[in-house]
Amino acid sequence: MSSSQAVKDTAKKLVNLLEKCPKDRIPHLVSFKDVQMARFRRVAGLPNVDDKGKSIKERKPSLDEIKSIINRTSGPLGLSKEMLAKIQNKVVDEKFTEESINEQVRALSTIMSNKFRNYYDVGDKLYKPAGNPYYYQRLIDAVDGKKKENFFTAMRTVIFGK
Amino acid sequence: MSINRFTSSPLPALLKKASFSYRGAYLHQTNVFTQNKGAASDSPELLAKSSHLNSKPLDISKKAPVKTAQNKIPLAHSKYESSKYELPKWKEALGELVIRTFRLDMDRVRAGPVAGSYYYKICKEQGLQYEDEPLSETAKYFYEDLKLPRTFSQWFQITILHEWMLFVRMRAMPFKYGRNYQQKLVDRTFSDIELRLFEEMKVNSGRIADQYLKDFNTQLRGAIFAYDEGFATDDATLATAVWRNLFGGRKNIDMLHLESVMRYIHSQLYVLSRLSDREFSTGKFKFVPPGVKVEKLTPKQEEELKAKTVAKYKALDKDPRTLPSERSKLSYTN
């Protein structure tokens, strides 16, 4: 098996691992899972898919579009050369070796298996802090939508702080 | 003067004594990683260094480097915070008299010098960098090993990560005191940032500085919420929060760097969880440097550590010579 094929296979493993990542409980500007899935799908040579499972084609701008962009202003879209260089730097084509991609898989699976959380167990002293024992429980309940704050519990928090 | 007098004069003595050693919880001085360099996943720093990905920092052209201002804001704003300052004896005696007569709650009073000054200082130091000065050891971990951009807002992110770890411990103190400690730490953070914006980042307009401060406030709230959520659930969520905040959501993140930060966070929290309220509230904590592995305590060591702490503070509380300002009602057994 050639090494590039090995990299692709490992990247597929990584994508599978990322799929098991929990979804963000509340939507953020960027989602770790989605961004990294897209990144490693490209490495694995898999097509990128949207929510419904349809593949998204990476559409490149046509020649006419590029011409119109360049002609519109002196600098394309008013961007300076520096800025363009920066954008190009940002979307680098990543080159993984077998070694580096194996490391990525190992690191991600360590994170997903809660290795350090279990090893450095802090116990109920910090998970149910004495000063505010239900702090984390309330936070998670609110995020999951299990228990909604009503007016009175909200006022209680405002007045007493917990 | 007894050895344990470190809260009598407000700060100078405290800062000196605060550079303590960890005894048990910090049995890191084992030679594991000096002897065995092959097993490169021992400390967070080695873990981050072991990556072969060679990713580059996102912001290569430093757009807004932190310049060393001529009037650089020192870590200590006032003379009372300087390690060289000593309170005149008569002031000290007067202070003790006031505390005794009005029965001041020293646990409350101490929040200022401990959380506002000392704990803010150690949080600030972690990521502090100036363009034309060599990086400190911990700053090297963040800027060179984790390849974060050397900017002011990155420094802020590193600082709030450390502040959050202290918040987690502060929540475990009695509510009244823990809340006060948190408040003092946040207050000091923003007053310091305001000064730094004007003096070091050369922001001339008060309106713009206010906008930055509001922005930093939003970042702080968002980050604390995300870290809390991750702390209460699982490492995958916590890593996502770290990626979004500390790493600014960069696309080509090196997973090893994330893993290294997870190790860093959990080892700090472990050390924090082994400290009693009394020790923590009197400023007996400092962050474990990233180049160091935190060894877990065996149950026996843990017991010994506890017994030692209890014996120490029992003696301190019984001793009639203990000054009113050194007394505390916080528990030393938990």
Interface residues (C-beta under 8 A of the other chain):
Chain A: C21 P22 D24 R25 H28 L29 V30 F32 K33 V35 Q36 R39 E82 K86 N89 K90 V92 E94 F96 T97 E99 S100 E103 Q104 V105 A107 L108 T110 I111 M112 S113 N114 K115 F116 R117 Y119 Y120 D121 V122 G123 K125 L126 Y127 P129 A130 G131 N132 Y135 Y136 Q137 L139 I140 V143 G161 K162
Chain B: S50 S51 H52 L53 N54 K56 L58 I60 S61 V168 R169 M170 R171 A172 M173 P174 F175 K176 Y177 G178 R179 F225 D228 E229 F231 A232 T233 D234 D235 A236 T237 L238 A239 T240 W243 R244 G249 K251 N252 I253 D254 M255 L256 L258 E259 M262 R263 I265 H266 S267 L269 Y270 L272 S273 V294 K296 N334
